[in-house]
Amino acid sequence: MSVFLREVKTENGWVRGVPAADPRITAFKGVPFAKPPVGELRWRAPQSADNWVGVRECKEFAPISMQTPPGLNPDIVYTKEWNVDPEIPMSEDCLYLNIWTPAKTGKEKFPVFVWYFGGGLKEGNTAEMEFDGERIARRGIVVVSINYRVNSFGFLCHPEITAENPDAPANFGHLDQQFGTRWVKRNIEAFGGDPDNITIGGQSAGGMSVSTQLCCPENEGLFQKAIVMSGIMINNYASFFRFNRTLQEGEEEGKKFFEFLGVKTLAEARALDAMYIRDKTTEYNHMFGTVVDGKFQKGVYVEQMRTGDRLDVPVMVGWTNNEFLARPASQDADSLTEELRRCFKPESAEKLMAMTRPGEDFEGAKTRLSFVGPEGGSRTFLRGDEKSGKIRSARYAYEFGPTMPGDDSGAFHSSDLWFFFETLAKCWRPFDGHHYDLARKMCNYWCNFFRTGDPNGPDADGTPMPEWKPYTEERPTVARFHDQVTVDAEPCSPVLDICIDSFL
C-alpha cells in the first residue's frame, strides 16, 4: 500500500492519480465534474457527472475546450510563451478538473486553491505549462484547476436557449466554473483538502471570472477568499471589453451568429459538428462574453465590485506595470479636447486638460494622460469597495514589474503567472537567481493568503518577508514585486486619481 494518497473515492467513483515530479505530491488529471456538454447539453448549464465502475485512471490532462488552436500565430507573445502546441487534444467534452495534493491520508484538511484560467473567455486551458500546481502543493496547499467552456460554446445567447431553460439561459462558462467549485466543495476533503477553506483565483479573464463569482449571491459560503490578477480593468478612452451586455443584446447577437452558421433553429445548431462551429466562430470574430442574465449575473459585475455589492471575503487584487495601457486615441490637440469631454465627467475633463503643459508636444500630452488599465480598475474597485462601507474583510493590492529577460516585452500581461505558480524552470526565458527569489516570495505570500486570508509570514529560511498591510484609502499599501520586494503606501498618480473619480 502506498504511503501517499494515490487513490481517492469521489462522489462518482474511484480515481487514481500519479506522482508529480516530486513524488510527495499526487496529481489527479482529467477528473470529470460534469457530463460532457454535447448534443442536447450544448448551450445548457452543466449537469452532474455520471458514475463509473472500477478505478478511473487520471494520469493525463483531458482535452482542452473548443477554441482556435493555440500556437499558430507567431506575432502573439503567448505563442512563444506557453501556447506552443497546436496539436494539443481538443474536444467539446471538456468539463474536467485537475488536483495536486500533498496529502497522505485524506484527513489533513489542507487549504484549497481553485484556479480559473484566462484567455479573454475565448481561449486558454488548464494544461498550460505555467499552471503546474506542484510548487504550490509543496507548501501544504491542495491546488485545483477547472476547465470551462469558452467563446461561442461557453457564452452564446439565443432566444430559443432562454426559452428552453430560463433559470440558466446564459454564461455557461461561468456556470462551469461554479459547478466545478461546488464539486470541489463536496469532494475535496477526500483529497486532503478543507472544504471550508477554499480560495478562488484567476488572471485576466480568469480574474474577471472570479469577479463574477464574487458578485453571485448564490455563492455565499462556497469559498472564503478570492484573488483577482489583472482582471479588473477600466479604460475611459475605449471599450476594450464590454462588461454591461444584457441578455437581450446577447440574444440578438446569437440570432446573427445562427445566420452565419447557416441554421435557423437551436436543434439545427446543436446538430452541427463542433469543429465547424469552432472554425466559424473564429471567422465570425466576435467577443462572446458575460451577460447580465438576471440569474447568475443579476447586475453588472464591474459596477458591483466597486459598490461593495459582492460577497464579503478577503480579496487580493493586482496588476503588472506593462499591460493594457489606457491611452487617448486622438490624433491632434482639438480632437483630444473633444475626446476628454466625451469620455469623462465635465469636471474631470477640465482637470485633465489643465494637466497638459503649455507648448508640450502632442504625443507627450497623450502619454501624460495615459495609465495602466488593470491598475485603474483595481484601484477603482479598492476605493469604491471601501467607500461603500458594506465590506468588512481585508483587501490587499500588488504590482508586478521585474525585469523580464529574453526580449523587450517587459512585465507584460500574464507574465506574473510564471512567478506565483513558481514555474520559471518551464519557461524559455533566461531567468537568474533574483527572479527565482522573487517567485519564491510571491508564492509564499499567495500561499499564506490561501491559509488565513493574510499574506504575511516568513520566507523559506525563516526570515520575515516585508510586511504587506491591507489597502485602505488612508493608507493605500501596494506590495511591489519588481526586481526586489517592497511594500509601500503609495497613492495612485494624479491622472489615474481623476479617472477613478470619474467612474465613482
C-alpha positions in Angstrom: 0.0 0.0 0.0 1.3 3.4 -1.0 2.4 5.8 1.8 1.0 8.6 -0.5 -2.6 9.3 -1.4 -2.8 7.8 -4.9 -6.4 6.6 -5.0 -9.4 8.6 -3.8 -13.1 7.8 -3.8 -15.2 10.7 -5.2 -19.0 11.0 -5.3 -18.9 9.5 -8.8 -16.3 6.7 -8.3 -12.7 6.0 -7.6 -9.8 7.9 -9.2 -6.2 7.0 -9.4 -3.5 9.8 -9.6 0.2 9.8 -10.4 3.3 11.0 -8.6 4.3 14.6 -9.6 7.9 15.4 -10.3 8.1 15.5 -6.5 6.6 12.1 -5.6 5.4 13.5 -2.3 2.7 15.3 -4.4 0.0 13.4 -6.2 -1.5 14.8 -9.4 -5.0 13.8 -10.4 -5.5 15.0 -14.0 -8.7 14.9 -16.0 -11.2 14.2 -13.2 -14.8 14.7 -14.6 -17.0 17.1 -12.7 -19.9 17.2 -15.1 -21.5 15.4 -18.0 -20.0 16.1 -21.4 -21.8 19.2 -22.7 -22.5 17.7 -26.1 -25.7 17.1 -28.2 -28.7 18.2 -26.3 -26.4 19.5 -23.5 -24.7 22.0 -25.8 -25.5 25.5 -24.6 -27.0 24.3 -21.3 -25.9 24.6 -17.7 -23.6 21.8 -16.6 -25.2 18.6 -15.4 -23.9 16.1 -12.8 -21.3 13.7 -14.0 -22.2 10.0 -14.5 -20.9 7.4 -12.0 -18.3 4.9 -13.1 -17.3 1.4 -12.0 -13.8 0.5 -11.1 -10.9 2.9 -10.7 -10.6 5.7 -13.3 -7.0 6.5 -14.3 -6.4 10.2 -14.0 -2.9 10.5 -15.4 -3.2 13.0 -18.2 -5.0 16.3 -18.8 -8.3 16.0 -20.5 -8.8 17.7 -23.9 -9.0 21.4 -23.9 -12.2 23.2 -24.6 -13.1 24.2 -28.2 -11.1 27.2 -29.4 -8.8 28.4 -32.1 -5.8 26.0 -32.0 -3.1 27.6 -29.9 0.4 28.2 -31.1 -0.4 29.2 -34.7 0.2 33.0 -34.6 3.9 33.8 -34.2 3.1 37.5 -33.7 1.5 36.9 -30.3 3.9 36.7 -27.4 1.8 33.9 -25.9 2.6 31.6 -28.8 6.3 31.7 -27.8 5.5 31.8 -24.1 3.2 28.8 -23.5 0.7 28.3 -26.3 3.3 26.2 -28.1 1.4 23.1 -29.1 -1.2 23.5 -31.9 -1.7 19.7 -31.8 -3.0 19.6 -28.2 -6.1 17.4 -27.9 -9.3 19.5 -28.1 -12.9 18.4 -27.6 -16.4 19.7 -26.7 -16.2 17.1 -24.0 -14.1 19.3 -21.8 -15.6 19.6 -18.3 -12.7 18.1 -16.2 -10.6 19.4 -13.4 -7.1 18.7 -12.1 -5.9 18.3 -8.5 -2.4 18.4 -6.9 -2.4 17.3 -3.3 0.4 16.8 -0.7 -2.0 14.6 1.4 -1.0 11.1 2.6 -4.2 10.1 4.4 -7.0 12.2 3.1 -7.7 13.6 6.6 -5.2 16.5 6.6 -7.7 19.4 5.7 -5.1 21.5 3.8 -6.2 24.9 2.4 -7.6 24.6 -1.1 -6.8 26.9 -4.1 -9.2 26.8 -7.1 -7.8 28.3 -10.3 -9.7 29.7 -13.3 -7.5 30.2 -16.4 -7.6 33.4 -18.5 -7.7 33.9 -22.2 -10.4 36.5 -22.9 -13.2 33.9 -22.4 -12.3 32.7 -25.9 -9.2 30.6 -25.3 -6.9 29.1 -22.7 -6.8 25.8 -20.8 -5.7 24.1 -17.6 -2.9 22.2 -19.4 -0.8 25.3 -20.0 2.7 24.6 -18.6 2.8 27.6 -16.3 -0.2 26.3 -14.4 1.6 23.3 -12.8 0.3 23.2 -9.3 3.1 21.2 -7.8 5.2 24.0 -6.3 2.2 25.5 -4.5 1.1 22.0 -3.3 4.6 21.5 -1.8 3.7 24.4 0.6 0.8 22.4 2.0 -2.0 23.6 -0.3 -4.4 21.4 -2.4 -4.5 23.0 -5.9 -7.4 22.6 -8.3 -7.6 23.9 -11.8 -11.1 23.9 -13.5 -11.6 23.7 -17.2 -14.7 25.5 -18.7 -16.3 26.2 -22.0 -15.2 29.3 -23.8 -16.2 31.6 -26.7 -19.4 30.6 -28.5 -19.6 27.3 -26.7 -19.5 29.0 -23.3 -21.1 32.3 -23.8 -23.6 32.2 -26.7 -27.1 33.5 -26.1 -30.2 33.0 -28.2 -34.0 33.4 -27.6 -34.5 29.6 -28.0 -31.8 28.9 -25.4 -33.5 31.3 -23.0 -37.0 29.8 -23.6 -35.7 26.3 -23.1 -34.1 27.0 -19.7 -35.0 30.4 -18.3 -33.4 29.7 -15.0 -29.9 29.3 -16.6 -30.1 31.0 -20.0 -26.5 32.1 -20.4 -23.0 32.4 -19.0 -22.4 28.7 -19.4 -18.6 29.1 -19.0 -19.1 30.8 -15.6 -21.6 28.2 -14.6 -19.0 25.5 -15.4 -16.6 27.3 -13.0 -19.2 27.5 -10.3 -20.3 23.9 -10.9 -16.7 22.7 -10.7 -16.1 24.7 -7.5 -19.2 23.2 -6.0 -17.8 19.7 -6.9 -14.6 20.7 -5.1 -16.6 21.8 -2.0 -18.3 18.3 -1.9 -15.3 16.1 -2.7 -12.0 17.8 -1.8 -11.9 16.5 1.8 -11.2 13.1 0.4 -8.1 14.6 -1.3 -6.9 16.0 2.0 -8.4 19.5 1.5 -10.5 21.6 3.7 -13.9 22.3 2.1 -14.4 25.3 4.4 -11.1 27.0 3.5 -11.3 27.5 -0.3 -9.7 30.4 -2.2 -10.8 31.0 -5.8 -8.3 32.8 -8.1 -7.8 33.7 -11.7 -5.8 36.0 -14.0 -7.1 38.2 -16.9 -10.4 36.7 -18.0 -9.9 34.2 -15.1 -9.8 37.2 -12.8 -12.9 38.7 -14.4 -14.5 35.3 -13.8 -13.5 35.5 -10.1 -15.3 38.9 -10.0 -18.5 37.4 -11.5 -18.4 34.6 -8.9 -17.9 37.2 -6.1 -21.0 39.0 -7.3 -23.2 35.9 -7.4 -25.2 35.8 -4.2 -25.8 32.0 -4.6 -22.1 31.5 -4.0 -22.4 32.5 -0.3 -20.2 30.1 1.7 -18.8 28.4 -1.4 -15.4 30.0 -1.0 -13.7 32.0 1.7 -11.2 34.2 -0.2 -10.6 35.4 -3.7 -7.6 36.6 -5.9 -8.2 38.8 -9.0 -5.0 39.1 -11.0 -5.1 41.7 -13.8 -8.8 41.1 -14.1 -10.5 44.4 -13.2 -9.9 46.9 -16.0 -11.1 50.4 -16.8 -10.3 52.4 -20.0 -12.1 55.7 -20.2 -10.8 56.2 -23.7 -12.1 53.0 -25.3 -14.3 49.9 -24.7 -11.7 47.1 -24.8 -14.2 44.8 -23.1 -17.9 45.3 -22.6 -19.0 44.5 -19.1 -22.6 45.5 -19.3 -24.0 43.3 -22.1 -27.7 42.5 -21.5 -29.2 39.1 -22.2 -31.3 40.7 -24.9 -28.2 42.1 -26.6 -26.6 38.6 -26.4 -29.7 37.0 -27.9 -29.7 39.4 -30.8 -26.0 38.6 -31.5 -26.9 34.9 -31.2 -29.5 35.2 -33.9 -26.9 36.8 -36.2 -24.5 34.0 -35.3 -27.0 31.3 -36.2 -27.5 33.0 -39.6 -23.7 33.0 -40.0 -23.7 29.3 -39.2 -26.4 28.7 -41.8 -29.0 27.4 -39.4 -32.4 28.7 -38.3 -33.2 26.7 -35.1 -31.4 25.6 -31.9 -32.0 22.0 -32.9 -30.1 22.6 -36.2 -27.3 24.4 -34.4 -26.9 21.5 -31.9 -26.7 19.1 -34.8 -23.7 20.9 -36.3 -20.2 19.5 -35.9 -18.2 21.1 -33.0 -15.2 21.7 -35.3 -17.4 23.5 -37.8 -18.8 25.8 -35.0 -15.2 26.4 -33.7 -13.9 27.5 -37.1 -17.0 29.6 -37.9 -16.6 31.3 -34.5 -13.0 32.2 -35.4 -14.2 33.6 -38.7 -17.1 35.5 -37.1 -14.6 37.3 -34.8 -17.0 38.4 -32.1 -16.2 38.7 -28.4 -18.7 36.4 -26.8 -18.7 37.0 -23.0 -20.5 37.6 -19.8 -24.1 39.0 -19.9 -26.4 40.3 -17.3 -28.9 37.4 -17.4 -30.8 38.1 -14.1 -29.9 34.7 -12.8 -26.2 34.0 -12.4 -25.4 37.7 -13.0 -28.1 39.9 -11.6 -26.1 43.1 -12.2 -23.0 44.4 -14.0 -20.2 42.8 -12.0 -17.7 45.6 -12.6 -20.1 48.1 -11.1 -20.9 45.7 -8.2 -17.2 45.2 -7.5 -16.8 48.9 -6.9 -20.0 49.4 -4.9 -19.4 46.7 -2.4 -22.3 44.5 -3.8 -20.2 41.3 -3.5 -19.5 38.5 -1.1 -17.7 39.7 2.0 -14.5 37.8 1.8 -10.8 38.8 1.9 -9.7 39.8 -1.6 -6.2 40.3 -3.2 -6.1 42.3 -6.5 -3.2 43.3 -8.6 -1.7 44.3 -12.0 1.5 44.2 -14.0 3.1 47.6 -14.8 3.3 47.0 -18.6 -0.2 45.8 -19.6 -3.2 47.3 -21.4 -2.3 50.9 -21.5 -5.4 53.2 -21.4 -4.3 56.0 -23.8 -6.2 58.7 -25.7 -7.0 57.8 -29.3 -7.0 61.4 -30.6 -4.6 62.5 -33.4 -4.5 66.2 -32.7 -5.0 68.7 -29.8 -8.5 69.7 -30.8 -9.8 66.1 -31.0 -8.1 65.4 -27.7 -10.2 68.1 -26.0 -13.3 66.6 -27.6 -12.3 63.1 -26.5 -11.7 64.1 -22.9 -15.1 65.8 -22.8 -16.8 62.8 -24.3 -15.2 60.2 -22.1 -15.2 61.9 -18.7 -17.4 63.9 -16.4 -17.2 67.6 -17.2 -15.2 68.5 -14.0 -12.8 65.5 -14.6 -12.3 66.5 -18.3 -11.4 70.1 -17.3 -8.9 68.8 -14.7 -7.2 66.5 -17.2 -6.9 69.3 -19.8 -5.4 71.5 -17.2 -2.7 68.9 -16.6 -1.3 69.3 -20.2 1.7 71.6 -20.3 1.7 74.7 -22.5 3.9 74.1 -25.5 4.0 70.3 -24.8 4.2 68.1 -27.8 1.0 66.3 -28.6 2.4 62.8 -28.0 3.8 63.9 -24.7 0.4 65.1 -23.7 -1.2 61.8 -24.6 1.4 59.9 -22.6 0.8 62.1 -19.6 -2.9 61.3 -19.8 -2.4 57.5 -20.0 -2.5 54.9 -17.3 -2.3 51.1 -16.9 -5.9 49.8 -17.3 -5.8 47.0 -14.8 -4.2 49.3 -12.2 -7.1 51.7 -12.8 -9.7 49.0 -12.5 -8.1 47.5 -9.4 -7.8 50.9 -7.6 -11.3 51.9 -8.6 -12.6 48.7 -7.0 -10.5 49.2 -3.9 -11.6 52.8 -3.4 -15.3 52.2 -4.2 -15.5 49.0 -2.3 -14.2 50.7 0.8 -16.3 53.8 0.3 -19.4 51.6 0.2 -19.0 50.6 3.8 -20.5 47.2 3.0 -17.4 45.1 3.3 -15.5 44.3 6.5 -12.9 41.9 5.1 -9.4 43.0 4.2 -8.2 44.0 0.7 -4.6 43.6 -0.5 -3.1 45.1 -3.6 0.1 44.3 -5.5 2.0 45.4 -8.6 4.3 43.1 -10.7 7.1 44.7 -12.6 10.5 43.0 -12.6 12.9 43.0 -15.5 11.8 40.2 -17.8 14.9 38.7 -19.6 14.8 37.4 -23.2 13.2 40.2 -25.1 11.8 43.7 -24.6 8.3 42.6 -23.6 8.7 44.0 -20.1 6.3 42.8 -17.4 3.6 42.0 -19.9 0.1 40.9 -19.3 0.2 37.4 -17.8 4.0 37.3 -17.1 3.3 37.1 -13.4 1.9 33.6 -13.9 5.4 32.1 -14.1 6.2 33.6 -10.7 3.3 33.0 -8.4 3.0 29.4 -9.6 6.8 29.2 -9.3 7.2 27.5 -12.6 10.1 29.6 -14.0 12.1 26.5 -14.9 9.5 25.6 -17.6 9.9 29.0 -19.3 12.3 29.7 -22.3 13.5 32.9 -20.7 16.9 33.0 -19.1 15.8 33.8 -15.6 18.5 34.2 -13.0 18.7 33.9 -9.2 16.9 37.1 -8.3 13.9 36.0 -10.4 13.8 32.7 -8.6 14.0 34.5 -5.3 11.1 36.8 -6.3 9.0 33.8 -7.5 9.6 32.0 -4.2 8.5 35.0 -2.2 5.4 35.6 -4.3 4.4 32.0 -4.0 4.9 32.3 -0.2 2.7 35.4 0.1 -0.1 33.8 -2.0 0.0 30.5 0.0 -0.2 32.4 3.3 -3.3 34.1 1.9 -4.8 30.8 0.9 -4.3 29.6 4.5 -5.6 32.6 6.5 -6.6 35.5 4.3 -3.4 37.3 5.4 -0.4 37.1 3.0 2.2 37.7 5.7 4.7 35.2 7.0 8.3 34.1 6.9 10.4 33.2 3.9 11.6 29.7 3.4 14.7 30.2 5.6 12.5 31.7 8.5 13.4 35.3 7.9 10.5 37.7 7.8 9.3 39.0 4.4 8.3 42.7 4.1 5.0 43.3 5.9 2.1 43.6 3.5 -0.7 45.6 5.1 -4.2 45.8 3.8 -5.1 48.6 1.3 -7.1 51.5 2.5 -7.6 55.0 1.1 -6.0 56.3 4.3 -3.0 54.0 3.7 -3.0 52.7 0.1 -0.5 50.0 0.6 0.8 48.2 -2.5 3.2 45.2 -2.5 5.6 45.8 -5.4 7.1 42.7 -6.9 9.8 44.3 -9.0 13.4 43.1 -9.0 13.1 43.3 -5.3 10.0 43.1 -3.0 9.0 46.4 -1.4 5.8 47.3 0.4 4.8 51.0 0.5 1.8 53.1 1.0 1.6 55.0 -2.4 -1.4 56.9 -3.8 -2.2 56.5 -7.5 -1.0 59.0 -10.0 -2.9 62.3 -10.3 -4.2 61.3 -13.8 -5.5 58.0 -12.5 -7.0 59.6 -9.4 -9.1 61.8 -11.7 -10.1 58.9 -13.9 -11.2 56.9 -10.9 -13.3 59.8 -9.5 -14.9 60.0 -13.0 -16.0 56.3 -12.6 -17.2 56.5 -9.0 
